[in-house]
Amino acid sequence: MKYSNPFAIFLLLFTATLSAQTMDSTYIDVQIDGIPAGKTRLIGVFGDRNYLADSADVDAKGHFTLRRKEMLPAGFYTFLLPGGNKNFSILIDTDQRFSMRANASDIGSTMQVNGSLNNDLFYRNYRFQAAQDPELQSLSDVLRANPESSPEFQKAKARQEQILAERKAHLDEIYTTYPDAFFTKFKIGGQNPELTYPRKPNGDLDTLAQLMHYRGHFWDNVDFSDKRLLYTPVIGNKLRRYIKDLTPQLRDSIIPVADELIRRVIPYKDYFQFFTNWVALQYENTKTTVMDGEGVYVHVIQNFFTPELAFWDTAENLEKLQKHAWEMEASLMGKKGPDVRAEDVNGVYKSIYEITAPIVVVFMYSPDCEHCQKDAPKIVEIARNWKSRGVEFFGIGVNTNEEDWKAFVKKTGFPFTNVYDPTNRAIYAKYFVDITPELYVLNKDRIIVAKNLHAEQLEEVFQRELAKMK
C-alpha cells in the first residue's frame, strides 16, 4: 500500500487556501468575541440611502470572513452582527485586505485593526473622542443649568473649549500626517463651518448674517472631485441639512439655494447627478409639504434635466419629464391663474374669468374620491359663509363621467358654479391636479396666491388677501 505524505497534503491545502485568498480582491477577516453564530450583513451607503452590500456567516466563536472577487466601492459600511443589537462601521478604500479584532462588550474601544490605515485611523479617532464624551456631556449639563454670567458657566465653558481644541489638534495631526488618506477626506468633508458672531449696530447678534455666512461656507470642506464621499453619510446628511434645515422652506427661498449648489457641481458628474435627482424628488408633487414645492421641482427639471446635462437618462425619459414640468408650470404660485371654460350641469358654458368676486377658489374634485366626499360639506359651508364677503368658488369635476359628476353635485349641494369637460382639454396644462381634492386661490388680479390647501386653511388665506385690499 502506498502512503501519502501528510506534510505534502498540508502544504498543498495551505497553498490552495493562500492562492484562493490571493485571488480575492476583498478579504476582511473579523473576530468579535462574544457575539452569537449567525449571519452578518454589510450595509453600504449612497447619498442618504442604505443598501445591502454583502453578507457573511459568523461561526460560534464570533469569527467571519468577507471575501469578494470584485472590490467593494470605496465608502462607509456597517456590519450588522447576529443578535440584533451590535454593529460596527468601517471605511473601505483600496486597502480591502485586512483583519479586525474586538470584544462585543465595547467594540469601538477594543477594536484592533491590522492592514488598513483608514480603519486604524477611524478607530484611533473613535477612542480619542469616546474618552472625552462623558466629560463633554457633563459640561453641557452645567452650561444648560447656569446663566452665562455665573462662575459655574464660565468655568465649564472654558473647559469645554479646551477639550474641543484638543479634539481639533488630534484631528489636525492626523490630517497633516496622512493628508491623502480616505479617513482624512471623510472627516474633513463632514466638518461644519465655525460659527461667527456678527453684531448689529445695537450690539445684538445678527442671526441672519450668521446664517448667511454659515450657509455660504457650508461646502468649503467637501472635495467634489472625490466621489468616495457620496458613499458615506457625509454628503447625504449635509445636503439634507443645507436644503431642509438651513434654507427656509419656501419655494422662492429654496430655488436660488438649490440652483446655486447644483450649478456649482456641474463639473463633477457624480455629485451633479445625485444633487439634481435628490432635490427634484424632495419637491415632486405629492412628496412635499411645502406650499407650491413643485415649483422647485419644475425649476430643477427645466434647467438641469436636459439632453446636454442629464447624461444618465435617455432622451425619451427626459422628454417625458420636461412635459410633466410644463404641465405644472402654468399653475405655480405667482402666475396668473389660467381661465377655464367648460359646461356646467345645465350644459351652459361657464368661465372662471366671468366671476367678479375679489377672490376665486378653483376647486377640483372627483366623485369617487373619498377625501372629496369627506371635504364636500366643509366646502359647502365655507362657500356659503364667505360668498357675501367677496369669495366665490369655481368647481371642476375631474377623473369622472358626466352622470356621476352631476349626481355628486346634486347630492352635495355645492352653492357655486361647477363644470366638467370629459376631454380634460379645458384644464389641461392649466391647473395641475394629481391628487384630489385640489384647491387654488386666485386674488383680485387672478394671480395664484395659495394652493395645495386643506379646506381648513382657506379662511386664513381669505382674511390675508382681503386685508391686502383694504
Protein Blocks (a to p, Z undefined) as FASTA:
>chain_A
ZZddfklmmmmmmmmmmmmmmmpmbdcddddehiacddddddddehjaccdfbdcdddfk
opacdddfbdcdedddddddehilaccdddddfblcccddddfklmmlmpccehiaklmm
mmmmmmmmmmmmmmmmmmmmmmmmpcfkbmklmmmmmmmmmmmmmmmmmmmmmmmmmmmb
mklmmmmmmpccdddddddfkopacfklmmmmmmmmmmmmpcfklmklmmpcklmmmmmm
mmmmmpccbfklmmmmmmmmmmmmmmmmmlmmmmmmmmmmmmgghiacbehklmmmmmmm
mmmmcfklmmmbcfklmmmmmmmmmmmmmmgghiacdddddddfkopacdfklpmbfbdc
dddddfklmklmmmmmmmmmmmmmmmmnopacddddehiafklmmmmmmmnopabdcddd
fklmmmgokagcfbdcddddddfkopafbghiafklmmmmmmmmmmmmZZ
